[in-house]
Amino acid sequence: AEPLEIVAAAQARLGAGPLAGKRVLVTSGPTHEPIDPVRYIANRSSGAQGTAIARALSGLGAEVVFVTGPADIPPPEGIEVVRVGSAREMLEATQAALPADAAIFAAAVADWRVKSASDRKLKKTKGGMPALEFEENPDILATVSGMESGRPALVVGFAAETDDVIDNATAKRQRKGCDWILANDVSPATGIMGGQENAVTLITADGAEEWPRMTKAQVADRLAQKIADALA
Ligand code: C5P
């Protein structure tokens, strides 16, 4: 294990750190929406930012439950990991993991799934091609934000935007009913999607706070510290 993971695991065992005694849920990674048993629709999320956030929270002593879609990188050591495939499975696992003191929704959940995915492999037929019809997936962040009882005290979402980042993210915070939104510009030129760095703006009820460009691990540390302050 990496030294930081050893520190995090030791702190978690010792019940040390500002988040000791707090349970925090983190969703991460892409979802896979089946077309048939062997094919699926996915997105380019690597799971890097969500994994870093889970590691940072655990490093501050939180009990972390990490609900992850099929990501490129392994989850942090020493925390509870729930692996899911589709958005609907992610919602189910998220609800099963509650109650929690805070919930961070870093997953890149597919907006749509294939309506009536086939339980048999679709065959290639001469001249014919399947026409895929879609239906909307549940919005996990909005569902948890709107819980009438047992809602986590702090609900944090992400907004990956390519234009009018702050305006869109501010509107998204309202629409989803979450407390904070971490907004980032994922235009290809930024190299953020799939890269090591991130440039985010934290949007709360008090306004927007722009953070300088830093590594995803640094974003995670800063967010974890903010969460610790908010829950204190
Ligand atoms: O609407 P949009 O996908 O841009 O919202 C992004 C935020 O909402 C992220 O925090 C993401 O994890 C969450 N989300 C979700 N369930 C969905 C879609 C997005 O939890 N079906």
Residues whose N, C-alpha, C, O or C-beta is under 5 A from the ligand:
A	BS01	C5P	F105 A106 A107 A108 V109 A110 N137 P138 D139 I140 L141 V156 G157 F158 A159
